[in-house]
Amino acid sequence: MVTVSGLLAGLVIVGGGASCSPCRVLGRLGEALTRVVMAACWAVPQVAAVGAVALAVSALTDHPLVVMATVLGGAIVFGVLHAIPSLEWLHPVLLTSGWTSLADVLRDPLPTDELTHSTLLASVT
């Protein structure tokens, strides 16, 4: 639903002509829609992984605020750990380490290394 409403808002505001990406202008609307669908499909396992962690935490407690604080706090801690260069050995296993690769969907040519790694990591979670 978020993807569809975003697409409709973008078509109303920008129009259906050309859409911009970080590396070049995507000339055809079909190519831009394909990239948006790819981004939405990539986001599903990422959100499901966060949901799996929240479900695991909720099995340990009866308080929903504890679950929310744990998941949000975990995402913040993972972000801080990812920003520390001396912990580079830990970066490949952090759940949030590949979240910035969503922007790679808009690049041409499409780099798939980080997208694949983050999808596999989310699937394992």
CYANA upper distance limits for C-alpha pairs under 8 A (distance plus 0.5 A):
  1 MET  CA      5 SER  CA      6.63
  2 VAL  CA      6 GLY  CA      6.51
  3 THR  CA      7 LEU  CA      6.58
  3 THR  CA     36 VAL  CA      8.28
  3 THR  CA     37 VAL  CA      8.46
  3 THR  CA     40 ALA  CA      7.28
  4 VAL  CA      8 LEU  CA      6.67
  5 SER  CA      9 ALA  CA      6.59
  6 GLY  CA     10 GLY  CA      6.53
  7 LEU  CA     11 LEU  CA      6.60
  8 LEU  CA     12 VAL  CA      6.69
  9 ALA  CA     13 ILE  CA      6.57
 10 GLY  CA     14 VAL  CA      6.04
 10 GLY  CA     15 GLY  CA      7.39
 11 LEU  CA     15 GLY  CA      4.91
 11 LEU  CA     16 GLY  CA      6.05
 14 VAL  CA     19 SER  CA      8.27
 16 GLY  CA     29 LEU  CA      7.01
 17 GLY  CA     27 GLY  CA      8.17
 17 GLY  CA     28 ARG  CA      8.03
 17 GLY  CA     29 LEU  CA      7.36
 18 ALA  CA     25 VAL  CA      7.30
 18 ALA  CA     26 LEU  CA      6.62
 18 ALA  CA     27 GLY  CA      5.71
 18 ALA  CA     28 ARG  CA      6.94
 18 ALA  CA     29 LEU  CA      7.11
 19 SER  CA     25 VAL  CA      6.55
 19 SER  CA     26 LEU  CA      6.11
 19 SER  CA     27 GLY  CA      7.51
 19 SER  CA     29 LEU  CA      7.94
 19 SER  CA     32 ALA  CA      7.41
 20 CYS  CA     24 ARG  CA      7.13
 20 CYS  CA     25 VAL  CA      5.13
 20 CYS  CA     26 LEU  CA      6.61
 21 SER  CA     25 VAL  CA      6.19
 21 SER  CA     26 LEU  CA      7.24
 21 SER  CA    106 LEU  CA      6.07
 21 SER  CA    107 ARG  CA      7.28
 22 PRO  CA    106 LEU  CA      7.17
 22 PRO  CA    107 ARG  CA      6.83
 23 CYS  CA    106 LEU  CA      8.20
 23 CYS  CA    107 ARG  CA      6.15
 23 CYS  CA    108 ASP  CA      6.89
 24 ARG  CA    107 ARG  CA      8.24
 24 ARG  CA    108 ASP  CA      7.83
 26 LEU  CA     31 GLU  CA      7.31
 26 LEU  CA     32 ALA  CA      6.73
 27 GLY  CA     31 GLU  CA      8.21
 28 ARG  CA     32 ALA  CA      7.13
 29 LEU  CA     33 LEU  CA      6.62
 30 GLY  CA     34 THR  CA      6.63
 31 GLU  CA     35 ARG  CA      6.85
 32 ALA  CA     36 VAL  CA      6.80
 33 LEU  CA     37 VAL  CA      6.66
 34 THR  CA     38 MET  CA      6.64
 35 ARG  CA     39 ALA  CA      6.69
 35 ARG  CA    105 VAL  CA      6.64
 35 ARG  CA    106 LEU  CA      7.06
 36 VAL  CA     40 ALA  CA      6.73
 36 VAL  CA    105 VAL  CA      8.47
 37 VAL  CA     41 CYS  CA      6.58
 38 MET  CA     42 TRP  CA      6.58
 38 MET  CA    105 VAL  CA      7.66
 39 ALA  CA     43 ALA  CA      6.72
 39 ALA  CA    102 LEU  CA      7.03
 39 ALA  CA    105 VAL  CA      6.78
 40 ALA  CA     44 VAL  CA      7.10
 41 CYS  CA     45 PRO  CA      8.26
 42 TRP  CA     46 GLN  CA      7.65
 42 TRP  CA    102 LEU  CA      8.26
 42 TRP  CA    115 LEU  CA      8.18
 42 TRP  CA    119 THR  CA      7.49
 43 ALA  CA     47 VAL  CA      6.70
 44 VAL  CA     48 ALA  CA      6.57
 45 PRO  CA     49 ALA  CA      6.51
 45 PRO  CA    119 THR  CA      6.98
 45 PRO  CA    122 ALA  CA      6.36
 45 PRO  CA    123 SER  CA      6.85
 46 GLN  CA     50 VAL  CA      7.08
 46 GLN  CA     99 TRP  CA      8.46
 46 GLN  CA    118 SER  CA      8.33
 46 GLN  CA    119 THR  CA      7.43
 46 GLN  CA    122 ALA  CA      6.03
 47 VAL  CA     51 GLY  CA      6.66
 48 ALA  CA     52 ALA  CA      6.55
 48 ALA  CA    122 ALA  CA      8.15
 49 ALA  CA     53 VAL  CA      6.85
 49 ALA  CA    122 ALA  CA      5.71
 49 ALA  CA    123 SER  CA      7.41
 49 ALA  CA    125 THR  CA      6.16
 50 VAL  CA     54 ALA  CA      6.73
 50 VAL  CA     71 VAL  CA      7.91
 51 GLY  CA     55 LEU  CA      6.54
 52 ALA  CA     56 ALA  CA      6.68
 52 ALA  CA    125 THR  CA      7.70
 53 VAL  CA     57 VAL  CA      6.75
 53 VAL  CA     71 VAL  CA      7.70
 53 VAL  CA    125 THR  CA      8.24
 54 ALA  CA     58 SER  CA      6.51
 54 ALA  CA     67 VAL  CA      6.54
 54 ALA  CA     68 MET  CA      7.99
 54 ALA  CA     70 THR  CA      8.44
 54 ALA  CA     71 VAL  CA      6.64
 55 LEU  CA     59 ALA  CA      6.76
 56 ALA  CA     60 LEU  CA      7.50
 57 VAL  CA     61 THR  CA      7.26
 57 VAL  CA     67 VAL  CA      6.38
 57 VAL  CA     70 THR  CA      8.21
 58 SER  CA     62 ASP  CA      7.17
 58 SER  CA     63 HIS  CA      8.12
 58 SER  CA     64 PRO  CA      7.64
 58 SER  CA     67 VAL  CA      6.25
 61 THR  CA     66 VAL  CA      7.96
 61 THR  CA     67 VAL  CA      8.18
 63 HIS  CA     67 VAL  CA      7.40
 64 PRO  CA     68 MET  CA      6.85
 65 LEU  CA     69 ALA  CA      6.49
 66 VAL  CA     70 THR  CA      6.44
 67 VAL  CA     71 VAL  CA      6.66
 68 MET  CA     72 LEU  CA      6.56
 69 ALA  CA     73 GLY  CA      6.14
 70 THR  CA     74 GLY  CA      6.33
 71 VAL  CA     75 ALA  CA      6.75
 72 LEU  CA     76 ILE  CA      6.79
 73 GLY  CA     77 VAL  CA      6.56
 74 GLY  CA     78 PHE  CA      6.48
 75 ALA  CA     79 GLY  CA      6.70
 75 ALA  CA     96 THR  CA      7.29
 76 ILE  CA     80 VAL  CA      6.78
 77 VAL  CA     81 LEU  CA      6.58
 78 PHE  CA     82 HIS  CA      6.57
 78 PHE  CA     94 LEU  CA      6.73
 78 PHE  CA     95 LEU  CA      7.81
 78 PHE  CA     96 THR  CA      6.82
 78 PHE  CA     97 SER  CA      8.23
 79 GLY  CA     83 ALA  CA      6.87
 79 GLY  CA     96 THR  CA      7.19
 79 GLY  CA     97 SER  CA      7.98
 80 VAL  CA     84 ILE  CA      7.20
 81 LEU  CA     87 LEU  CA      7.39
 81 LEU  CA     91 HIS  CA      8.15
 82 HIS  CA     87 LEU  CA      7.84
 82 HIS  CA     88 GLU  CA      8.02
 82 HIS  CA     90 LEU  CA      8.42
 82 HIS  CA     91 HIS  CA      6.28
 82 HIS  CA     94 LEU  CA      8.05
 82 HIS  CA     97 SER  CA      7.08
 84 ILE  CA     88 GLU  CA      7.86
 87 LEU  CA     91 HIS  CA      7.34
 88 GLU  CA     92 PRO  CA      8.46
 90 LEU  CA     94 LEU  CA      7.27
 91 HIS  CA     97 SER  CA      6.80
 92 PRO  CA     97 SER  CA      7.35
 93 VAL  CA     97 SER  CA      8.14
 93 VAL  CA    121 LEU  CA      7.71
 95 LEU  CA    118 SER  CA      8.02
 95 LEU  CA    121 LEU  CA      7.28
 95 LEU  CA    122 ALA  CA      7.22
 97 SER  CA    118 SER  CA      7.88
 98 GLY  CA    102 LEU  CA      8.41
 98 GLY  CA    114 GLU  CA      6.73
 98 GLY  CA    115 LEU  CA      7.40
 98 GLY  CA    117 HIS  CA      7.80
 98 GLY  CA    118 SER  CA      5.33
 99 TRP  CA    118 SER  CA      7.73
101 SER  CA    105 VAL  CA      8.11
101 SER  CA    114 GLU  CA      6.58
101 SER  CA    115 LEU  CA      6.44
102 LEU  CA    115 LEU  CA      7.71
103 ALA  CA    107 ARG  CA      7.71
104 ASP  CA    110 LEU  CA      6.97
104 ASP  CA    111 PRO  CA      6.74
104 ASP  CA    112 THR  CA      8.27
104 ASP  CA    115 LEU  CA      8.20
105 VAL  CA    110 LEU  CA      6.69
105 VAL  CA    111 PRO  CA      8.16
106 LEU  CA    110 LEU  CA      7.86
107 ARG  CA    111 PRO  CA      7.93
111 PRO  CA    115 LEU  CA      8.18
112 THR  CA    116 THR  CA      6.36
113 ASP  CA    117 HIS  CA      6.70
114 GLU  CA    118 SER  CA      6.59
115 LEU  CA    119 THR  CA      6.65
116 THR  CA    120 LEU  CA      6.62
117 HIS  CA    121 LEU  CA      6.61
118 SER  CA    122 ALA  CA      6.56
119 THR  CA    123 SER  CA      6.56
120 LEU  CA    124 VAL  CA      6.69
121 LEU  CA    125 THR  CA      6.90
